[in-house]
């Protein structure tokens, strides 16, 4: 997963660098919106895959693998 892709999944604009607290807040909001238990049975598989992608994106941003931007 790329940094931009992880940020987009959590609702950040492209090429942004969210702080850890911003990433955590966005993660909690997206997890609440996409939790599989909130969807009807026929939509659960899709919700589960989205839920897993959001968790992966948050893990990626928290691990420090996101690209480092240097501003001059």
mmCIF file of the N, C-alpha and C atoms, coordinates in Angstrom:
data_MODEL
# 
_entry.id   MODEL 
# 
loop_
_atom_site.group_PDB 
_atom_site.id 
_atom_site.type_symbol 
_atom_site.label_atom_id 
_atom_site.label_alt_id 
_atom_site.label_comp_id 
_atom_site.label_asym_id 
_atom_site.label_entity_id 
_atom_site.label_seq_id 
_atom_site.pdbx_PDB_ins_code 
_atom_site.Cartn_x 
_atom_site.Cartn_y 
_atom_site.Cartn_z 
_atom_site.occupancy 
_atom_site.B_iso_or_equiv 
_atom_site.pdbx_formal_charge 
_atom_site.auth_seq_id 
_atom_site.auth_comp_id 
_atom_site.auth_asym_id 
_atom_site.auth_atom_id 
_atom_site.pdbx_PDB_model_num 
ATOM 1   N N  . UNK A 1 1  ? 0.852   -1.173 0.000  1.00 0.00 ? 1  UNK A N  1 
ATOM 2   C CA . UNK A 1 1  ? 0.000   0.000  0.000  1.00 0.00 ? 1  UNK A CA 1 
ATOM 3   C C  . UNK A 1 1  ? 0.899   1.237  0.000  1.00 0.00 ? 1  UNK A C  1 
ATOM 4   N N  . UNK A 1 2  ? 0.552   2.182  -0.820 1.00 0.00 ? 2  UNK A N  1 
ATOM 5   C CA . UNK A 1 2  ? 1.299   3.440  -0.906 1.00 0.00 ? 2  UNK A CA 1 
ATOM 6   C C  . UNK A 1 2  ? 0.765   4.441  0.111  1.00 0.00 ? 2  UNK A C  1 
ATOM 7   N N  . UNK A 1 3  ? 1.580   5.429  0.438  1.00 0.00 ? 3  UNK A N  1 
ATOM 8   C CA . UNK A 1 3  ? 1.185   6.438  1.413  1.00 0.00 ? 3  UNK A CA 1 
ATOM 9   C C  . UNK A 1 3  ? -0.029  7.231  0.983  1.00 0.00 ? 3  UNK A C  1 
ATOM 10  N N  . UNK A 1 4  ? -0.067  7.617  -0.310 1.00 0.00 ? 4  UNK A N  1 
ATOM 11  C CA . UNK A 1 4  ? -1.213  8.380  -0.802 1.00 0.00 ? 4  UNK A CA 1 
ATOM 12  C C  . UNK A 1 4  ? -2.488  7.548  -0.746 1.00 0.00 ? 4  UNK A C  1 
ATOM 13  N N  . UNK A 1 5  ? -2.373  6.273  -1.098 1.00 0.00 ? 5  UNK A N  1 
ATOM 14  C CA . UNK A 1 5  ? -3.534  5.384  -1.076 1.00 0.00 ? 5  UNK A CA 1 
ATOM 15  C C  . UNK A 1 5  ? -4.054  5.220  0.354  1.00 0.00 ? 5  UNK A C  1 
ATOM 16  N N  . UNK A 1 6  ? -3.140  5.074  1.295  1.00 0.00 ? 6  UNK A N  1 
ATOM 17  C CA . UNK A 1 6  ? -3.536  4.936  2.702  1.00 0.00 ? 6  UNK A CA 1 
ATOM 18  C C  . UNK A 1 6  ? -4.225  6.200  3.181  1.00 0.00 ? 6  UNK A C  1 
ATOM 19  N N  . UNK A 1 7  ? -3.684  7.345  2.819  1.00 0.00 ? 7  UNK A N  1 
ATOM 20  C CA . UNK A 1 7  ? -4.293  8.603  3.224  1.00 0.00 ? 7  UNK A CA 1 
ATOM 21  C C  . UNK A 1 7  ? -5.665  8.815  2.626  1.00 0.00 ? 7  UNK A C  1 
ATOM 22  N N  . UNK A 1 8  ? -5.806  8.445  1.352  1.00 0.00 ? 8  UNK A N  1 
ATOM 23  C CA . UNK A 1 8  ? -7.107  8.593  0.683  1.00 0.00 ? 8  UNK A CA 1 
ATOM 24  C C  . UNK A 1 8  ? -8.170  7.701  1.326  1.00 0.00 ? 8  UNK A C  1 
ATOM 25  N N  . UNK A 1 9  ? -7.777  6.483  1.702  1.00 0.00 ? 9  UNK A N  1 
ATOM 26  C CA . UNK A 1 9  ? -8.733  5.586  2.347  1.00 0.00 ? 9  UNK A CA 1 
ATOM 27  C C  . UNK A 1 9  ? -9.230  6.157  3.676  1.00 0.00 ? 9  UNK A C  1 
ATOM 28  N N  . UNK A 1 10 ? -8.365  6.917  4.339  1.00 0.00 ? 10 UNK A N  1 
ATOM 29  C CA . UNK A 1 10 ? -8.758  7.503  5.613  1.00 0.00 ? 10 UNK A CA 1 
ATOM 30  C C  . UNK A 1 10 ? -9.365  8.892  5.452  1.00 0.00 ? 10 UNK A C  1 
ATOM 31  N N  . UNK A 1 11 ? -9.479  9.363  4.204  1.00 0.00 ? 11 UNK A N  1 
ATOM 32  C CA . UNK A 1 11 ? -10.176 10.617 3.946  1.00 0.00 ? 11 UNK A CA 1 
ATOM 33  C C  . UNK A 1 11 ? -9.290  11.843 3.866  1.00 0.00 ? 11 UNK A C  1 
ATOM 34  N N  . UNK A 1 12 ? -7.993  11.667 3.720  1.00 0.00 ? 12 UNK A N  1 
ATOM 35  C CA . UNK A 1 12 ? -7.084  12.805 3.604  1.00 0.00 ? 12 UNK A CA 1 
ATOM 36  C C  . UNK A 1 12 ? -6.866  13.148 2.140  1.00 0.00 ? 12 UNK A C  1 
ATOM 37  N N  . UNK A 1 13 ? -6.589  14.412 1.845  1.00 0.00 ? 13 UNK A N  1 
ATOM 38  C CA . UNK A 1 13 ? -6.317  14.788 0.457  1.00 0.00 ? 13 UNK A CA 1 
ATOM 39  C C  . UNK A 1 13 ? -4.983  14.199 -0.010 1.00 0.00 ? 13 UNK A C  1 
ATOM 40  N N  . UNK A 1 14 ? -4.806  14.056 -1.327 1.00 0.00 ? 14 UNK A N  1 
ATOM 41  C CA . UNK A 1 14 ? -3.543  13.523 -1.847 1.00 0.00 ? 14 UNK A CA 1 
ATOM 42  C C  . UNK A 1 14 ? -2.361  14.380 -1.403 1.00 0.00 ? 14 UNK A C  1 
ATOM 43  N N  . UNK A 1 15 ? -1.235  13.734 -1.231 1.00 0.00 ? 15 UNK A N  1 
ATOM 44  C CA . UNK A 1 15 ? 0.032   14.371 -0.849 1.00 0.00 ? 15 UNK A CA 1 
ATOM 45  C C  . UNK A 1 15 ? -0.023  15.089 0.493  1.00 0.00 ? 15 UNK A C  1 
ATOM 46  N N  . UNK A 1 16 ? -0.921  14.687 1.375  1.00 0.00 ? 16 UNK A N  1 
ATOM 47  C CA . UNK A 1 16 ? -0.961  15.293 2.710  1.00 0.00 ? 16 UNK A CA 1 
ATOM 48  C C  . UNK A 1 16 ? -0.172  14.409 3.676  1.00 0.00 ? 16 UNK A C  1 
ATOM 49  N N  . UNK A 1 17 ? 0.252   14.998 4.758  1.00 0.00 ? 17 UNK A N  1 
ATOM 50  C CA . UNK A 1 17 ? 0.963   14.263 5.816  1.00 0.00 ? 17 UNK A CA 1 
ATOM 51  C C  . UNK A 1 17 ? 0.207   14.440 7.125  1.00 0.00 ? 17 UNK A C  1 
ATOM 52  N N  . UNK A 1 18 ? -0.731  13.556 7.402  1.00 0.00 ? 18 UNK A N  1 
ATOM 53  C CA . UNK A 1 18 ? -1.493  13.691 8.648  1.00 0.00 ? 18 UNK A CA 1 
ATOM 54  C C  . UNK A 1 18 ? -0.617  13.382 9.864  1.00 0.00 ? 18 UNK A C  1 
ATOM 55  N N  . UNK A 1 19 ? -0.882  14.073 10.940 1.00 0.00 ? 19 UNK A N  1 
ATOM 56  C CA . UNK A 1 19 ? -0.189  13.774 12.189 1.00 0.00 ? 19 UNK A CA 1 
ATOM 57  C C  . UNK A 1 19 ? -0.747  12.458 12.736 1.00 0.00 ? 19 UNK A C  1 
ATOM 58  N N  . UNK A 1 20 ? -0.030  11.824 13.658 1.00 0.00 ? 20 UNK A N  1 
ATOM 59  C CA . UNK A 1 20 ? -0.566  10.581 14.234 1.00 0.00 ? 20 UNK A CA 1 
ATOM 60  C C  . UNK A 1 20 ? -1.952  10.757 14.870 1.00 0.00 ? 20 UNK A C  1 
ATOM 61  N N  . UNK A 1 21 ? -2.189  11.891 15.505 1.00 0.00 ? 21 UNK A N  1 
ATOM 62  C CA . UNK A 1 21 ? -3.507  12.095 16.120 1.00 0.00 ? 21 UNK A CA 1 
ATOM 63  C C  . UNK A 1 21 ? -4.594  12.288 15.060 1.00 0.00 ? 21 UNK A C  1 
ATOM 64  N N  . UNK A 1 22 ? -4.269  12.948 13.950 1.00 0.00 ? 22 UNK A N  1 
ATOM 65  C CA . UNK A 1 22 ? -5.229  13.105 12.860 1.00 0.00 ? 22 UNK A CA 1 
ATOM 66  C C  . UNK A 1 22 ? -5.533  11.753 12.224 1.00 0.00 ? 22 UNK A C  1 
ATOM 67  N N  . UNK A 1 23 ? -4.497  10.935 12.039 1.00 0.00 ? 23 UNK A N  1 
ATOM 68  C CA . UNK A 1 23 ? -4.684  9.605  11.447 1.00 0.00 ? 23 UNK A CA 1 
ATOM 69  C C  . UNK A 1 23 ? -5.555  8.743  12.354 1.00 0.00 ? 23 UNK A C  1 
ATOM 70  N N  . UNK A 1 24 ? -5.315  8.831  13.658 1.00 0.00 ? 24 UNK A N  1 
ATOM 71  C CA . UNK A 1 24 ? -6.098  8.042  14.605 1.00 0.00 ? 24 UNK A CA 1 
ATOM 72  C C  . UNK A 1 24 ? -7.562  8.458  14.598 1.00 0.00 ? 24 UNK A C  1 
ATOM 73  N N  . UNK A 1 25 ? -7.801  9.758  14.575 1.00 0.00 ? 25 UNK A N  1 
ATOM 74  C CA . UNK A 1 25 ? -9.184  10.252 14.551 1.00 0.00 ? 25 UNK A CA 1 
ATOM 75  C C  . UNK A 1 25 ? -9.890  9.842  13.263 1.00 0.00 ? 25 UNK A C  1 
ATOM 76  N N  . UNK A 1 26 ? -9.194  9.952  12.138 1.00 0.00 ? 26 UNK A N  1 
ATOM 77  C CA . UNK A 1 26 ? -9.784  9.560  10.854 1.00 0.00 ? 26 UNK A CA 1 
ATOM 78  C C  . UNK A 1 26 ? -10.043 8.061  10.821 1.00 0.00 ? 26 UNK A C  1 
ATOM 79  N N  . UNK A 1 27 ? -9.112  7.290  11.370 1.00 0.00 ? 27 UNK A N  1 
ATOM 80  C CA . UNK A 1 27 ? -9.280  5.833  11.430 1.00 0.00 ? 27 UNK A CA 1 
ATOM 81  C C  . UNK A 1 27 ? -10.517 5.462  12.237 1.00 0.00 ? 27 UNK A C  1 
ATOM 82  N N  . UNK A 1 28 ? -10.674 6.059  13.402 1.00 0.00 ? 28 UNK A N  1 
ATOM 83  C CA . UNK A 1 28 ? -11.838 5.744  14.245 1.00 0.00 ? 28 UNK A CA 1 
ATOM 84  C C  . UNK A 1 28 ? -13.149 6.105  13.553 1.00 0.00 ? 28 UNK A C  1 
ATOM 85  N N  . UNK A 1 29 ? -13.156 7.225  12.858 1.00 0.00 ? 29 UNK A N  1 
ATOM 86  C CA . UNK A 1 29 ? -14.370 7.640  12.145 1.00 0.00 ? 29 UNK A CA 1 
ATOM 87  C C  . UNK A 1 29 ? -14.695 6.662  11.018 1.00 0.00 ? 29 UNK A C  1 
ATOM 88  N N  . UNK A 1 30 ? -13.684 6.296  10.214 1.00 0.00 ? 30 UNK A N  1 
ATOM 89  C CA . UNK A 1 30 ? -13.917 5.394  9.082  1.00 0.00 ? 30 UNK A CA 1 
ATOM 90  C C  . UNK A 1 30 ? -14.287 3.992  9.556  1.00 0.00 ? 30 UNK A C  1 
ATOM 91  N N  . UNK A 1 31 ? -13.674 3.532  10.643 1.00 0.00 ? 31 UNK A N  1 
ATOM 92  C CA . UNK A 1 31 ? -14.007 2.207  11.175 1.00 0.00 ? 31 UNK A CA 1 
ATOM 93  C C  . UNK A 1 31 ? -15.462 2.174  11.626 1.00 0.00 ? 31 UNK A C  1 
ATOM 94  N N  . UNK A 1 32 ? -15.899 3.242  12.270 1.00 0.00 ? 32 UNK A N  1 
ATOM 95  C CA . UNK A 1 32 ? -17.284 3.296  12.726 1.00 0.00 ? 32 UNK A CA 1 
ATOM 96  C C  . UNK A 1 32 ? -18.242 3.285  11.537 1.00 0.00 ? 32 UNK A C  1 
ATOM 97  N N  . UNK A 1 33 ? -17.899 4.005  10.463 1.00 0.00 ? 33 UNK A N  1 
ATOM 98  C CA . UNK A 1 33 ? -18.768 4.082  9.288  1.00 0.00 ? 33 UNK A CA 1 
ATOM 99  C C  . UNK A 1 33 ? -18.813 2.770  8.508  1.00 0.00 ? 33 UNK A C  1 
ATOM 100 N N  . UNK A 1 34 ? -17.740 1.991  8.556  1.00 0.00 ? 34 UNK A N  1 
ATOM 101 C CA . UNK A 1 34 ? -17.659 0.805  7.698  1.00 0.00 ? 34 UNK A CA 1 
ATOM 102 C C  . UNK A 1 34 ? -17.646 -0.506 8.470  1.00 0.00 ? 34 UNK A C  1 
ATOM 103 N N  . UNK A 1 35 ? -17.988 -0.494 9.749  1.00 0.00 ? 35 UNK A N  1 
ATOM 104 C CA . UNK A 1 35 ? -17.953 -1.733 10.522 1.00 0.00 ? 35 UNK A CA 1 
ATOM 105 C C  . UNK A 1 35 ? -18.966 -2.727 9.961  1.00 0.00 ? 35 UNK A C  1 
ATOM 106 N N  . UNK A 1 36 ? -18.532 -3.963 9.699  1.00 0.00 ? 36 UNK A N  1 
ATOM 107 C CA . UNK A 1 36 ? -19.423 -4.958 9.073  1.00 0.00 ? 36 UNK A CA 1 
ATOM 108 C C  . UNK A 1 36 ? -20.698 -5.257 9.862  1.00 0.00 ? 36 UNK A C  1 
ATOM 109 N N  . UNK A 1 37 ? -20.665 -5.120 11.169 1.00 0.00 ? 37 UNK A N  1 
ATOM 110 C CA . UNK A 1 37 ? -21.855 -5.415 11.976 1.00 0.00 ? 37 UNK A CA 1 
ATOM 111 C C  . UNK A 1 37 ? -22.977 -4.403 11.761 1.00 0.00 ? 37 UNK A C  1 
ATOM 112 N N  . UNK A 1 38 ? -22.666 -3.272 11.164 1.00 0.00 ? 38 UNK A N  1 
ATOM 113 C CA . UNK A 1 38 ? -23.682 -2.248 10.927 1.00 0.00 ? 38 UNK A CA 1 
ATOM 114 C C  . UNK A 1 38 ? -24.421 -2.425 9.602  1.00 0.00 ? 38 UNK A C  1 
ATOM 115 N N  . UNK A 1 39 ? -23.995 -3.385 8.799  1.00 0.00 ? 39 UNK A N  1 
ATOM 116 C CA . UNK A 1 39 ? -24.569 -3.575 7.469  1.00 0.00 ? 39 UNK A CA 1 
ATOM 117 C C  . UNK A 1 39 ? -25.450 -4.819 7.426  1.00 0.00 ? 39 UNK A C  1 
ATOM 118 N N  . UNK A 1 40 ? -26.415 -4.844 6.511  1.00 0.00 ? 40 UNK A N  1 
ATOM 119 C CA . UNK A 1 40 ? -27.236 -6.046 6.332  1.00 0.00 ? 40 UNK A CA 1 
ATOM 120 C C  . UNK A 1 40 ? -26.370 -7.213 5.857  1.00 0.00 ? 40 UNK A C  1 
ATOM 121 N N  . UNK A 1 41 ? -26.889 -8.409 6.000  1.00 0.00 ? 41 UNK A N  1 
ATOM 122 C CA . UNK A 1 41 ? -26.132 -9.626 5.687  1.00 0.00 ? 41 UNK A CA 1 
ATOM 123 C C  . UNK A 1 41 ? -25.601 -9.618 4.258  1.00 0.00 ? 41 UNK A C  1 
ATOM 124 N N  . UNK A 1 42 ? -26.383 -9.145 3.299  1.00 0.00 ? 42 UNK A N  1 
ATOM 125 C CA . UNK A 1 42 ? -25.944 -9.204 1.901  1.00 0.00 ? 42 UNK A CA 1 
ATOM 126 C C  . UNK A 1 42 ? -24.844 -8.188 1.585  1.00 0.00 ? 42 UNK A C  1 
ATOM 127 N N  . UNK A 1 43 ? -24.608 -7.220 2.455  1.00 0.00 ? 43 UNK A N  1 
ATOM 128 C CA . UNK A 1 43 ? -23.554 -6.232 2.231  1.00 0.00 ? 43 UNK A CA 1 
ATOM 129 C C  . UNK A 1 43 ? -22.322 -6.472 3.103  1.00 0.00 ? 43 UNK A C  1 
ATOM 130 N N  . UNK A 1 44 ? -22.356 -7.485 3.973  1.00 0.00 ? 44 UNK A N  1 
ATOM 131 C CA . UNK A 1 44 ? -21.245 -7.724 4.895  1.00 0.00 ? 44 UNK A CA 1 
ATOM 132 C C  . UNK A 1 44 ? -19.924 -8.044 4.205  1.00 0.00 ? 44 UNK A C  1 
ATOM 133 N N  . UNK A 1 45 ? -19.887 -8.864 3.158  1.00 0.00 ? 45 UNK A N  1 
ATOM 134 C CA . UNK A 1 45 ? -18.585 -9.148 2.526  1.00 0.00 ? 45 UNK A CA 1 
ATOM 135 C C  . UNK A 1 45 ? -17.880 -7.892 2.023  1.00 0.00 ? 45 UNK A C  1 
ATOM 136 N N  . UNK A 1 46 ? -18.619 -6.996 1.419  1.00 0.00 ? 46 UNK A N  1 
ATOM 137 C CA . UNK A 1 46 ? -18.044 -5.747 0.941  1.00 0.00 ? 46 UNK A CA 1 
ATOM 138 C C  . UNK A 1 46 ? -17.583 -4.876 2.108  1.00 0.00 ? 46 UNK A C  1 
ATOM 139 N N  . UNK A 1 47 ? -18.380 -4.815 3.147  1.00 0.00 ? 47 UNK A N  1 
ATOM 140 C CA . UNK A 1 47 ? -18.030 -4.015 4.320  1.00 0.00 ? 47 UNK A CA 1 
ATOM 141 C C  . UNK A 1 47 ? -16.798 -4.585 5.016  1.00 0.00 ? 47 UNK A C  1 
ATOM 142 N N  . UNK A 1 48 ? -16.679 -5.904 5.063  1.00 0.00 ? 48 UNK A N  1 
ATOM 143 C CA . UNK A 1 48 ? -15.513 -6.526 5.690  1.00 0.00 ? 48 UNK A CA 1 
ATOM 144 C C  . UNK A 1 48 ? -14.230 -6.192 4.937  1.00 0.00 ? 48 UNK A C  1 
ATOM 145 N N  . UNK A 1 49 ? -14.285 -6.227 3.615  1.00 0.00 ? 49 UNK A N  1 
ATOM 146 C CA . UNK A 1 49 ? -13.086 -5.911 2.840  1.00 0.00 ? 49 UNK A CA 1 
ATOM 147 C C  . UNK A 1 49 ? -12.698 -4.447 3.001  1.00 0.00 ? 49 UNK A C  1 
ATOM 148 N N  . UNK A 1 50 ? -13.686 -3.554 3.031  1.00 0.00 ? 50 UNK A N  1 
ATOM 149 C CA . UNK A 1 50 ? -13.410 -2.136 3.258  1.00 0.00 ? 50 UNK A CA 1 
ATOM 150 C C  . UNK A 1 50 ? -12.828 -1.930 4.648  1.00 0.00 ? 50 UNK A C  1 
ATOM 151 N N  . UNK A 1 51 ? -13.385 -2.604 5.629  1.00 0.00 ? 51 UNK A N  1 
ATOM 152 C CA . UNK A 1 51 ? -12.924 -2.511 7.011  1.00 0.00 ? 51 UNK A CA 1 
ATOM 153 C C  . UNK A 1 51 ? -11.458 -2.940 7.121  1.00 0.00 ? 51 UNK A C  1 
ATOM 154 N N  . UNK A 1 52 ? -11.110 -4.020 6.452  1.00 0.00 ? 52 UNK A N  1 
ATOM 155 C CA . UNK A 1 52 ? -9.734  -4.519 6.479  1.00 0.00 ? 52 UNK A CA 1 
ATOM 156 C C  . UNK A 1 52 ? -8.779  -3.562 5.771  1.00 0.00 ? 52 UNK A C  1 
ATOM 157 N N  . UNK A 1 53 ? -9.210  -2.970 4.669  1.00 0.00 ? 53 UNK A N  1 
ATOM 158 C CA . UNK A 1 53 ? -8.371  -1.993 3.970  1.00 0.00 ? 53 UNK A CA 1 
ATOM 159 C C  . UNK A 1 53 ? -8.110  -0.766 4.834  1.00 0.00 ? 53 UNK A C  1 
ATOM 160 N N  . UNK A 1 54 ? -9.119  -0.313 5.552  1.00 0.00 ? 54 UNK A N  1 
ATOM 161 C CA . UNK A 1 54 ? -8.957  0.845  6.429  1.00 0.00 ? 54 UNK A CA 1 
ATOM 162 C C  . UNK A 1 54 ? -7.979  0.519  7.558  1.00 0.00 ? 54 UNK A C  1 
ATOM 163 N N  . UNK A 1 55 ? -8.089  -0.668 8.123  1.00 0.00 ? 55 UNK A N  1 
ATOM 164 C CA . UNK A 1 55 ? -7.154  -1.073 9.177  1.00 0.00 ? 55 UNK A CA 1 
ATOM 165 C C  . UNK A 1 55 ? -5.729  -1.160 8.634  1.00 0.00 ? 55 UNK A C  1 
ATOM 166 N N  . UNK A 1 56 ? -5.578  -1.686 7.424  1.00 0.00 ? 56 UNK A N  1 
ATOM 167 C CA . UNK A 1 56 ? -4.258  -1.772 6.791  1.00 0.00 ? 56 UNK A CA 1 
ATOM 168 C C  . UNK A 1 56 ? -3.691  -0.381 6.524  1.00 0.00 ? 56 UNK A C  1 
ATOM 169 N N  . UNK A 1 57 ? -4.527  0.532  6.078  1.00 0.00 ? 57 UNK A N  1 
ATOM 170 C CA . UNK A 1 57 ? -4.077  1.899  5.799  1.00 0.00 ? 57 UNK A CA 1 
ATOM 171 C C  . UNK A 1 57 ? -3.610  2.575  7.085  1.00 0.00 ? 57 UNK A C  1 
ATOM 172 N N  . UNK A 1 58 ? -4.347  2.402  8.159  1.00 0.00 ? 58 UNK A N  1 
ATOM 173 C CA . UNK A 1 58 ? -3.962  3.000  9.435  1.00 0.00 ? 58 UNK A CA 1 
ATOM 174 C C  . UNK A 1 58 ? -2.645  2.402  9.927  1.00 0.00 ? 58 UNK A C  1 
ATOM 175 N N  . UNK A 1 59 ? -2.502  1.099  9.816  1.00 0.00 ? 59 UNK A N  1 
ATOM 176 C CA . UNK A 1 59 ? -1.261  0.442  10.221 1.00 0.00 ? 59 UNK A CA 1 
ATOM 177 C C  . UNK A 1 59 ? -0.088  0.959  9.404  1.00 0.00 ? 59 UNK A C  1 
ATOM 178 N N  . UNK A 1 60 ? -0.305  1.145  8.121  1.00 0.00 ? 60 UNK A N  1 
ATOM 179 C CA . UNK A 1 60 ? 0.751   1.654  7.240  1.00 0.00 ? 60 UNK A CA 1 
ATOM 180 C C  . UNK A 1 60 ? 1.177   3.058  7.667  1.00 0.00 ? 60 UNK A C  1 
ATOM 181 N N  . UNK A 1 61 ? 0.212   3.937  7.931  1.00 0.00 ? 61 UNK A N  1 
ATOM 182 C CA . UNK A 1 61 ? 0.552   5.303  8.332  1.00 0.00 ? 61 UNK A CA 1 
ATOM 183 C C  . UNK A 1 61 ? 1.225   5.335  9.702  1.00 0.00 ? 61 UNK A C  1 
ATOM 184 N N  . UNK A 1 62 ? 0.810   4.477  10.614 1.00 0.00 ? 62 UNK A N  1 
ATOM 185 C CA . UNK A 1 62 ? 1.386   4.451  11.952 1.00 0.00 ? 62 UNK A CA 1 
ATOM 186 C C  . UNK A 1 62 ? 2.784   3.834  11.963 1.00 0.00 ? 62 UNK A C  1 
ATOM 187 N N  . UNK A 1 63 ? 3.091   2.995  10.984 1.00 0.00 ? 63 UNK A N  1 
ATOM 188 C CA . UNK A 1 63 ? 4.392   2.318  10.973 1.00 0.00 ? 63 UNK A CA 1 
ATOM 189 C C  . UNK A 1 63 ? 5.521   3.223  10.513 1.00 0.00 ? 63 UNK A C  1 
ATOM 190 N N  . UNK A 1 64 ? 5.187   4.375  9.974  1.00 0.00 ? 64 UNK A N  1 
ATOM 191 C CA . UNK A 1 64 ? 6.227   5.282  9.517  1.00 0.00 ? 64 UNK A CA 1 
ATOM 192 C C  . UNK A 1 64 ? 6.681   5.015  8.101  1.00 0.00 ? 64 UNK A C  1 
ATOM 193 N N  . UNK A 1 65 ? 5.961   4.190  7.355  1.00 0.00 ? 65 UNK A N  1 
ATOM 194 C CA . UNK A 1 65 ? 6.319   3.895  5.975  1.00 0.00 ? 65 UNK A CA 1 
ATOM 195 C C  . UNK A 1 65 ? 5.838   4.956  5.005  1.00 0.00 ? 65 UNK A C  1 
ATOM 196 N N  . UNK A 1 66 ? 5.101   5.919  5.518  1.00 0.00 ? 66 UNK A N  1 
ATOM 197 C CA . UNK A 1 66 ? 4.603   6.950  4.622  1.00 0.00 ? 66 UNK A CA 1 
ATOM 198 C C  . UNK A 1 66 ? 5.776   7.789  4.124  1.00 0.00 ? 66 UNK A C  1 
ATOM 199 N N  . UNK A 1 67 ? 5.683   8.312  2.918  1.00 0.00 ? 67 UNK A N  1 
ATOM 200 C CA . UNK A 1 67 ? 6.801   9.052  2.355  1.00 0.00 ? 67 UNK A CA 1 
ATOM 201 C C  . UNK A 1 67 ? 7.108   10.319 3.146  1.00 0.00 ? 67 UNK A C  1 
ATOM 202 N N  . UNK A 1 68 ? 8.366   10.681 3.169  1.00 0.00 ? 68 UNK A N  1 
ATOM 203 C CA . UNK A 1 68 ? 8.802   11.876 3.872  1.00 0.00 ? 68 UNK A CA 1 
ATOM 204 C C  . UNK A 1 68 ? 8.951   12.989 2.862  1.00 0.00 ? 68 UNK A C  1 
ATOM 205 N N  . UNK A 1 69 ? 8.296   14.095 3.131  1.00 0.00 ? 69 UNK A N  1 
ATOM 206 C CA . UNK A 1 69 ? 8.376   15.252 2.250  1.00 0.00 ? 69 UNK A CA 1 
ATOM 207 C C  . UNK A 1 69 ? 9.302   16.282 2.878  1.00 0.00 ? 69 UNK A C  1 
ATOM 208 N N  . UNK A 1 70 ? 10.203  16.803 2.090  1.00 0.00 ? 70 UNK A N  1 
ATOM 209 C CA . UNK A 1 70 ? 11.122  17.832 2.557  1.00 0.00 ? 70 UNK A CA 1 
ATOM 210 C C  . UNK A 1 70 ? 10.729  19.138 1.900  1.00 0.00 ? 70 UNK A C  1 
ATOM 211 N N  . UNK A 1 71 ? 10.446  20.139 2.714  1.00 0.00 ? 71 UNK A N  1 
ATOM 212 C CA . UNK A 1 71 ? 10.060  21.437 2.184  1.00 0.00 ? 71 UNK A CA 1 
ATOM 213 C C  . UNK A 1 71 ? 11.228  22.391 2.287  1.00 0.00 ? 71 UNK A C  1 
ATOM 214 N N  . UNK A 1 72 ? 11.508  23.097 1.194  1.00 0.00 ? 72 UNK A N  1 
ATOM 215 C CA . UNK A 1 72 ? 12.617  24.056 1.164  1.00 0.00 ? 72 UNK A CA 1 
ATOM 216 C C  . UNK A 1 72 ? 12.087  25.462 1.228  1.00 0.00 ? 72 UNK A C  1 
# 
